[in-house]
Amino acid sequence: MAARVGVLADEQRARFADAGARLAVLVGPAVDLGAPGESPEARRLVEAVAEQDAAAAGEHRALLQALTDDAAAAAAVLVAATR
């Protein structure tokens, strides 16, 4: 589980870095000219990254729940062993 959480974190960092670089290309020139505007392509990129991040967050929550369940089961075994 810990390995998968690490993979999720690495994937998120890579996704954000890629999106940041792509956003800089999409909106950077307008910002440099002092006229930032709405870029439909930039909006789609941000929405896609947000959706991917939400999906990864769901998996992360599921992993944490599984870890919680495992810890509770281990605690129950230890309690039973001491009786």
Backbone atoms as SQL, in Angstrom:
CREATE TABLE atoms (id INTEGER PRIMARY KEY, chain TEXT, resi INTEGER, resn TEXT, atom TEXT, x REAL, y REAL, z REAL);
INSERT INTO atoms VALUES
  (1, 'A', 1, 'MET', 'N', 0.811, -1.190, 0.000),
  (2, 'A', 1, 'MET', 'CA', 0.000, 0.000, 0.000),
  (3, 'A', 1, 'MET', 'C', 0.859, 1.259, 0.000),
  (4, 'A', 2, 'ALA', 'N', 1.891, 1.265, 0.803),
  (5, 'A', 2, 'ALA', 'CA', 2.748, 2.446, 0.866),
  (6, 'A', 2, 'ALA', 'C', 3.396, 2.717, -0.480),
  (7, 'A', 3, 'ALA', 'N', 3.773, 1.658, -1.182),
  (8, 'A', 3, 'ALA', 'CA', 4.386, 1.834, -2.500),
  (9, 'A', 3, 'ALA', 'C', 3.399, 2.484, -3.462),
  (10, 'A', 4, 'ARG', 'N', 2.150, 2.059, -3.416),
  (11, 'A', 4, 'ARG', 'CA', 1.149, 2.630, -4.324),
  (12, 'A', 4, 'ARG', 'C', 0.881, 4.094, -3.982),
  (13, 'A', 5, 'VAL', 'N', 0.856, 4.425, -2.701),
  (14, 'A', 5, 'VAL', 'CA', 0.677, 5.826, -2.306),
  (15, 'A', 5, 'VAL', 'C', 1.835, 6.662, -2.856),
  (16, 'A', 6, 'GLY', 'N', 3.044, 6.119, -2.785),
  (17, 'A', 6, 'GLY', 'CA', 4.205, 6.811, -3.347),
  (18, 'A', 6, 'GLY', 'C', 4.082, 7.006, -4.844),
  (19, 'A', 7, 'VAL', 'N', 3.601, 5.985, -5.528),
  (20, 'A', 7, 'VAL', 'CA', 3.397, 6.088, -6.979),
  (21, 'A', 7, 'VAL', 'C', 2.359, 7.167, -7.288),
  (22, 'A', 8, 'LEU', 'N', 1.270, 7.185, -6.523),
  (23, 'A', 8, 'LEU', 'CA', 0.244, 8.213, -6.730),
  (24, 'A', 8, 'LEU', 'C', 0.832, 9.617, -6.556),
  (25, 'A', 9, 'ALA', 'N', 1.659, 9.793, -5.538),
  (26, 'A', 9, 'ALA', 'CA', 2.281, 11.101, -5.294),
  (27, 'A', 9, 'ALA', 'C', 3.218, 11.475, -6.438),
  (28, 'A', 10, 'ASP', 'N', 4.012, 10.517, -6.905),
  (29, 'A', 10, 'ASP', 'CA', 4.920, 10.776, -8.029),
  (30, 'A', 10, 'ASP', 'C', 4.140, 11.140, -9.291),
  (31, 'A', 11, 'GLU', 'N', 3.065, 10.408, -9.545),
  (32, 'A', 11, 'GLU', 'CA', 2.235, 10.690, -10.720),
  (33, 'A', 11, 'GLU', 'C', 1.619, 12.083, -10.629),
  (34, 'A', 12, 'GLN', 'N', 1.180, 12.463, -9.427),
  (35, 'A', 12, 'GLN', 'CA', 0.589, 13.787, -9.248),
  (36, 'A', 12, 'GLN', 'C', 1.623, 14.878, -9.510),
  (37, 'A', 13, 'ARG', 'N', 2.824, 14.714, -8.954),
  (38, 'A', 13, 'ARG', 'CA', 3.879, 15.712, -9.179),
  (39, 'A', 13, 'ARG', 'C', 4.174, 15.856, -10.669),
  (40, 'A', 14, 'ALA', 'N', 4.282, 14.724, -11.365),
  (41, 'A', 14, 'ALA', 'CA', 4.571, 14.761, -12.800),
  (42, 'A', 14, 'ALA', 'C', 3.423, 15.413, -13.568),
  (43, 'A', 15, 'ARG', 'N', 2.191, 15.069, -13.206),
  (44, 'A', 15, 'ARG', 'CA', 1.015, 15.630, -13.870),
  (45, 'A', 15, 'ARG', 'C', 0.966, 17.150, -13.675),
  (46, 'A', 16, 'PHE', 'N', 1.221, 17.608, -12.448),
  (47, 'A', 16, 'PHE', 'CA', 1.191, 19.043, -12.171),
  (48, 'A', 16, 'PHE', 'C', 2.330, 19.772, -12.884),
  (49, 'A', 17, 'ALA', 'N', 3.514, 19.176, -12.911),
  (50, 'A', 17, 'ALA', 'CA', 4.645, 19.805, -13.601),
  (51, 'A', 17, 'ALA', 'C', 4.358, 19.930, -15.091),
  (52, 'A', 18, 'ASP', 'N', 3.832, 18.863, -15.682),
  (53, 'A', 18, 'ASP', 'CA', 3.499, 18.889, -17.105),
  (54, 'A', 18, 'ASP', 'C', 2.422, 19.931, -17.386),
  (55, 'A', 19, 'ALA', 'N', 1.387, 19.940, -16.560),
  (56, 'A', 19, 'ALA', 'CA', 0.301, 20.903, -16.756),
  (57, 'A', 19, 'ALA', 'C', 0.807, 22.336, -16.591),
  (58, 'A', 20, 'GLY', 'N', 1.683, 22.554, -15.621),
  (59, 'A', 20, 'GLY', 'CA', 2.234, 23.894, -15.421),
  (60, 'A', 20, 'GLY', 'C', 3.017, 24.371, -16.629),
  (61, 'A', 21, 'ALA', 'N', 3.823, 23.478, -17.198),
  (62, 'A', 21, 'ALA', 'CA', 4.594, 23.835, -18.389),
  (63, 'A', 21, 'ALA', 'C', 3.664, 24.117, -19.569),
  (64, 'A', 22, 'ARG', 'N', 2.652, 23.290, -19.722),
  (65, 'A', 22, 'ARG', 'CA', 1.706, 23.493, -20.825),
  (66, 'A', 22, 'ARG', 'C', 0.903, 24.775, -20.636),
  (67, 'A', 23, 'LEU', 'N', 0.512, 25.070, -19.399),
  (68, 'A', 23, 'LEU', 'CA', -0.216, 26.318, -19.134),
  (69, 'A', 23, 'LEU', 'C', 0.648, 27.541, -19.424),
  (70, 'A', 24, 'ALA', 'N', 1.922, 27.450, -19.091),
  (71, 'A', 24, 'ALA', 'CA', 2.824, 28.569, -19.362),
  (72, 'A', 24, 'ALA', 'C', 2.875, 28.870, -20.855),
  (73, 'A', 25, 'VAL', 'N', 2.879, 27.828, -21.666),
  (74, 'A', 25, 'VAL', 'CA', 2.886, 28.016, -23.117),
  (75, 'A', 25, 'VAL', 'C', 1.554, 28.602, -23.587),
  (76, 'A', 26, 'LEU', 'N', 0.460, 28.114, -23.007),
  (77, 'A', 26, 'LEU', 'CA', -0.867, 28.553, -23.449),
  (78, 'A', 26, 'LEU', 'C', -1.202, 29.985, -23.043),
  (79, 'A', 27, 'VAL', 'N', -0.862, 30.370, -21.829),
  (80, 'A', 27, 'VAL', 'CA', -1.271, 31.691, -21.339),
  (81, 'A', 27, 'VAL', 'C', -0.105, 32.631, -21.085),
  (82, 'A', 28, 'GLY', 'N', 1.104, 32.126, -21.121),
  (83, 'A', 28, 'GLY', 'CA', 2.271, 32.952, -20.835),
  (84, 'A', 28, 'GLY', 'C', 2.395, 34.187, -21.707),
  (85, 'A', 29, 'PRO', 'N', 2.283, 34.046, -23.034),
  (86, 'A', 29, 'PRO', 'CA', 2.433, 35.238, -23.878),
  (87, 'A', 29, 'PRO', 'C', 1.423, 36.336, -23.547),
  (88, 'A', 30, 'ALA', 'N', 0.191, 35.970, -23.266),
  (89, 'A', 30, 'ALA', 'CA', -0.820, 36.977, -22.925),
  (90, 'A', 30, 'ALA', 'C', -0.484, 37.655, -21.602),
  (91, 'A', 31, 'VAL', 'N', -0.014, 36.883, -20.647),
  (92, 'A', 31, 'VAL', 'CA', 0.365, 37.450, -19.349),
  (93, 'A', 31, 'VAL', 'C', 1.561, 38.377, -19.523),
  (94, 'A', 32, 'ASP', 'N', 2.524, 37.955, -20.344),
  (95, 'A', 32, 'ASP', 'CA', 3.701, 38.790, -20.593),
  (96, 'A', 32, 'ASP', 'C', 3.324, 40.135, -21.209),
  (97, 'A', 33, 'LEU', 'N', 2.266, 40.145, -22.006),
  (98, 'A', 33, 'LEU', 'CA', 1.810, 41.383, -22.641),
  (99, 'A', 33, 'LEU', 'C', 0.880, 42.184, -21.736),
  (100, 'A', 34, 'GLY', 'N', 0.616, 41.649, -20.544),
  (101, 'A', 34, 'GLY', 'CA', -0.241, 42.347, -19.601),
  (102, 'A', 34, 'GLY', 'C', -1.718, 42.218, -19.907),
  (103, 'A', 35, 'ALA', 'N', -2.057, 41.244, -20.725),
  (104, 'A', 35, 'ALA', 'CA', -3.464, 41.076, -21.107),
  (105, 'A', 35, 'ALA', 'C', -3.899, 39.627, -20.964),
  (106, 'A', 36, 'PRO', 'N', -3.821, 39.090, -19.733),
  (107, 'A', 36, 'PRO', 'CA', -4.255, 37.694, -19.590),
  (108, 'A', 36, 'PRO', 'C', -5.738, 37.580, -19.914),
  (109, 'A', 37, 'GLY', 'N', -6.055, 36.595, -20.671),
  (110, 'A', 37, 'GLY', 'CA', -7.448, 36.393, -21.054),
  (111, 'A', 37, 'GLY', 'C', -7.851, 34.955, -20.844),
  (112, 'A', 38, 'GLU', 'N', -9.062, 34.673, -21.224),
  (113, 'A', 38, 'GLU', 'CA', -9.609, 33.319, -21.104),
  (114, 'A', 38, 'GLU', 'C', -9.102, 32.482, -22.271),
  (115, 'A', 39, 'SER', 'N', -8.514, 31.359, -21.955),
  (116, 'A', 39, 'SER', 'CA', -8.054, 30.421, -22.978),
  (117, 'A', 39, 'SER', 'C', -8.854, 29.136, -22.825),
  (118, 'A', 40, 'PRO', 'N', -9.704, 28.825, -23.801),
  (119, 'A', 40, 'PRO', 'CA', -10.488, 27.589, -23.703),
  (120, 'A', 40, 'PRO', 'C', -9.605, 26.350, -23.573),
  (121, 'A', 41, 'GLU', 'N', -8.488, 26.354, -24.277),
  (122, 'A', 41, 'GLU', 'CA', -7.585, 25.204, -24.191),
  (123, 'A', 41, 'GLU', 'C', -6.978, 25.098, -22.795),
  (124, 'A', 42, 'ALA', 'N', -6.616, 26.235, -22.212),
  (125, 'A', 42, 'ALA', 'CA', -6.064, 26.230, -20.853),
  (126, 'A', 42, 'ALA', 'C', -7.118, 25.758, -19.855),
  (127, 'A', 43, 'ARG', 'N', -8.352, 26.205, -20.037),
  (128, 'A', 43, 'ARG', 'CA', -9.435, 25.780, -19.138),
  (129, 'A', 43, 'ARG', 'C', -9.633, 24.269, -19.228),
  (130, 'A', 44, 'ARG', 'N', -9.624, 23.722, -20.450),
  (131, 'A', 44, 'ARG', 'CA', -9.786, 22.268, -20.617),
  (132, 'A', 44, 'ARG', 'C', -8.644, 21.514, -19.945),
  (133, 'A', 45, 'LEU', 'N', -7.438, 22.051, -20.067),
  (134, 'A', 45, 'LEU', 'CA', -6.282, 21.417, -19.433),
  (135, 'A', 45, 'LEU', 'C', -6.455, 21.389, -17.916),
  (136, 'A', 46, 'VAL', 'N', -6.833, 22.511, -17.336),
  (137, 'A', 46, 'VAL', 'CA', -7.020, 22.585, -15.884),
  (138, 'A', 46, 'VAL', 'C', -8.127, 21.632, -15.443),
  (139, 'A', 47, 'GLU', 'N', -9.217, 21.593, -16.193),
  (140, 'A', 47, 'GLU', 'CA', -10.319, 20.689, -15.846),
  (141, 'A', 47, 'GLU', 'C', -9.887, 19.229, -15.927),
  (142, 'A', 48, 'ALA', 'N', -9.102, 18.888, -16.951),
  (143, 'A', 48, 'ALA', 'CA', -8.628, 17.506, -17.096),
  (144, 'A', 48, 'ALA', 'C', -7.718, 17.119, -15.937),
  (145, 'A', 49, 'VAL', 'N', -6.822, 18.019, -15.557),
  (146, 'A', 49, 'VAL', 'CA', -5.919, 17.734, -14.438),
  (147, 'A', 49, 'VAL', 'C', -6.717, 17.598, -13.144),
  (148, 'A', 50, 'ALA', 'N', -7.723, 18.448, -12.966),
  (149, 'A', 50, 'ALA', 'CA', -8.560, 18.363, -11.760),
  (150, 'A', 50, 'ALA', 'C', -9.308, 17.034, -11.710),
  (151, 'A', 51, 'GLU', 'N', -9.821, 16.573, -12.848),
  (152, 'A', 51, 'GLU', 'CA', -10.514, 15.280, -12.887),
  (153, 'A', 51, 'GLU', 'C', -9.563, 14.133, -12.563),
  (154, 'A', 52, 'GLN', 'N', -8.368, 14.175, -13.145),
  (155, 'A', 52, 'GLN', 'CA', -7.381, 13.126, -12.872),
  (156, 'A', 52, 'GLN', 'C', -6.994, 13.130, -11.402),
  (157, 'A', 53, 'ASP', 'N', -6.841, 14.321, -10.839),
  (158, 'A', 53, 'ASP', 'CA', -6.462, 14.426, -9.435),
  (159, 'A', 53, 'ASP', 'C', -7.574, 13.904, -8.531),
  (160, 'A', 54, 'ALA', 'N', -8.816, 14.170, -8.894),
  (161, 'A', 54, 'ALA', 'CA', -9.947, 13.664, -8.107),
  (162, 'A', 54, 'ALA', 'C', -9.986, 12.137, -8.141),
  (163, 'A', 55, 'ALA', 'N', -9.708, 11.558, -9.301),
  (164, 'A', 55, 'ALA', 'CA', -9.687, 10.095, -9.407),
  (165, 'A', 55, 'ALA', 'C', -8.571, 9.513, -8.545),
  (166, 'A', 56, 'ALA', 'N', -7.403, 10.133, -8.591),
  (167, 'A', 56, 'ALA', 'CA', -6.287, 9.659, -7.774),
  (168, 'A', 56, 'ALA', 'C', -6.601, 9.826, -6.290),
  (169, 'A', 57, 'ALA', 'N', -7.289, 10.911, -5.936),
  (170, 'A', 57, 'ALA', 'CA', -7.665, 11.126, -4.534),
  (171, 'A', 57, 'ALA', 'C', -8.605, 10.026, -4.058),
  (172, 'A', 58, 'GLY', 'N', -9.497, 9.595, -4.928),
  (173, 'A', 58, 'GLY', 'CA', -10.394, 8.493, -4.576),
  (174, 'A', 58, 'GLY', 'C', -9.628, 7.215, -4.303),
  (175, 'A', 59, 'GLU', 'N', -8.648, 6.939, -5.153),
  (176, 'A', 59, 'GLU', 'CA', -7.824, 5.747, -4.928),
  (177, 'A', 59, 'GLU', 'C', -7.025, 5.890, -3.636),
  (178, 'A', 60, 'HIS', 'N', -6.514, 7.081, -3.380),
  (179, 'A', 60, 'HIS', 'CA', -5.744, 7.332, -2.164),
  (180, 'A', 60, 'HIS', 'C', -6.605, 7.110, -0.925),
  (181, 'A', 61, 'ARG', 'N', -7.840, 7.624, -0.960),
  (182, 'A', 61, 'ARG', 'CA', -8.761, 7.407, 0.166),
  (183, 'A', 61, 'ARG', 'C', -9.027, 5.920, 0.377),
  (184, 'A', 62, 'ALA', 'N', -9.208, 5.184, -0.717),
  (185, 'A', 62, 'ALA', 'CA', -9.458, 3.741, -0.610),
  (186, 'A', 62, 'ALA', 'C', -8.249, 3.029, -0.005),
  (187, 'A', 63, 'LEU', 'N', -7.051, 3.435, -0.401),
  (188, 'A', 63, 'LEU', 'CA', -5.842, 2.833, 0.173),
  (189, 'A', 63, 'LEU', 'C', -5.743, 3.128, 1.667),
  (190, 'A', 64, 'LEU', 'N', -6.037, 4.361, 2.047),
  (191, 'A', 64, 'LEU', 'CA', -5.990, 4.712, 3.470),
  (192, 'A', 64, 'LEU', 'C', -7.045, 3.950, 4.260),
  (193, 'A', 65, 'GLN', 'N', -8.216, 3.741, 3.671),
  (194, 'A', 65, 'GLN', 'CA', -9.253, 2.965, 4.353),
  (195, 'A', 65, 'GLN', 'C', -8.801, 1.519, 4.528),
  (196, 'A', 66, 'ALA', 'N', -8.176, 0.958, 3.500),
  (197, 'A', 66, 'ALA', 'CA', -7.669, -0.417, 3.603),
  (198, 'A', 66, 'ALA', 'C', -6.595, -0.502, 4.683),
  (199, 'A', 67, 'LEU', 'N', -5.741, 0.503, 4.759),
  (200, 'A', 67, 'LEU', 'CA', -4.711, 0.534, 5.795),
  (201, 'A', 67, 'LEU', 'C', -5.345, 0.630, 7.180),
  (202, 'A', 68, 'THR', 'N', -6.363, 1.459, 7.315),
  (203, 'A', 68, 'THR', 'CA', -7.088, 1.582, 8.583),
  (204, 'A', 68, 'THR', 'C', -7.713, 0.255, 8.979),
  (205, 'A', 69, 'ASP', 'N', -8.340, -0.408, 8.009),
  (206, 'A', 69, 'ASP', 'CA', -8.967, -1.705, 8.278),
  (207, 'A', 69, 'ASP', 'C', -7.927, -2.743, 8.705),
  (208, 'A', 70, 'ASP', 'N', -6.774, -2.749, 8.017),
  (209, 'A', 70, 'ASP', 'CA', -5.703, -3.684, 8.375),
  (210, 'A', 70, 'ASP', 'C', -5.184, -3.413, 9.789),
  (211, 'A', 71, 'ALA', 'N', -5.021, -2.139, 10.117),
  (212, 'A', 71, 'ALA', 'CA', -4.532, -1.781, 11.452),
  (213, 'A', 71, 'ALA', 'C', -5.531, -2.210, 12.526),
  (214, 'A', 72, 'ALA', 'N', -6.810, -2.009, 12.262),
  (215, 'A', 72, 'ALA', 'CA', -7.834, -2.419, 13.228),
  (216, 'A', 72, 'ALA', 'C', -7.835, -3.932, 13.404),
  (217, 'A', 73, 'ALA', 'N', -7.681, -4.662, 12.308),
  (218, 'A', 73, 'ALA', 'CA', -7.638, -6.128, 12.394),
  (219, 'A', 73, 'ALA', 'C', -6.405, -6.584, 13.169),
  (220, 'A', 74, 'ALA', 'N', -5.265, -5.953, 12.918),
  (221, 'A', 74, 'ALA', 'CA', -4.044, -6.313, 13.642),
  (222, 'A', 74, 'ALA', 'C', -4.196, -6.014, 15.131),
  (223, 'A', 75, 'ALA', 'N', -4.803, -4.880, 15.450),
  (224, 'A', 75, 'ALA', 'CA', -5.025, -4.537, 16.857),
  (225, 'A', 75, 'ALA', 'C', -5.942, -5.550, 17.524),
  (226, 'A', 76, 'ALA', 'N', -6.966, -5.994, 16.816),
  (227, 'A', 76, 'ALA', 'CA', -7.888, -6.989, 17.376),
  (228, 'A', 76, 'ALA', 'C', -7.172, -8.302, 17.646),
  (229, 'A', 77, 'VAL', 'N', -6.280, -8.702, 16.747),
  (230, 'A', 77, 'VAL', 'CA', -5.505, -9.933, 16.948),
  (231, 'A', 77, 'VAL', 'C', -4.611, -9.793, 18.172),
  (232, 'A', 78, 'LEU', 'N', -3.973, -8.652, 18.319),
  (233, 'A', 78, 'LEU', 'CA', -3.096, -8.434, 19.473),
  (234, 'A', 78, 'LEU', 'C', -3.886, -8.434, 20.781),
  (235, 'A', 79, 'VAL', 'N', -5.034, -7.812, 20.774),
  (236, 'A', 79, 'VAL', 'CA', -5.875, -7.806, 21.976),
  (237, 'A', 79, 'VAL', 'C', -6.292, -9.228, 22.319),
  (238, 'A', 80, 'ALA', 'N', -6.718, -9.973, 21.318),
  (239, 'A', 80, 'ALA', 'CA', -7.151, -11.355, 21.554),
  (240, 'A', 80, 'ALA', 'C', -5.998, -12.216, 22.062),
  (241, 'A', 81, 'ALA', 'N', -4.794, -11.951, 21.603),
  (242, 'A', 81, 'ALA', 'CA', -3.634, -12.743, 22.012),
  (243, 'A', 81, 'ALA', 'C', -3.236, -12.475, 23.458),
  (244, 'A', 82, 'THR', 'N', -3.620, -11.335, 23.988),
  (245, 'A', 82, 'THR', 'CA', -3.236, -11.001, 25.365),
  (246, 'A', 82, 'THR', 'C', -4.277, -11.431, 26.382),
  (247, 'A', 83, 'ARG', 'N', -5.326, -12.056, 25.960),
  (248, 'A', 83, 'ARG', 'CA', -6.384, -12.477, 26.897),
  (249, 'A', 83, 'ARG', 'C', -6.182, -13.893, 27.318);
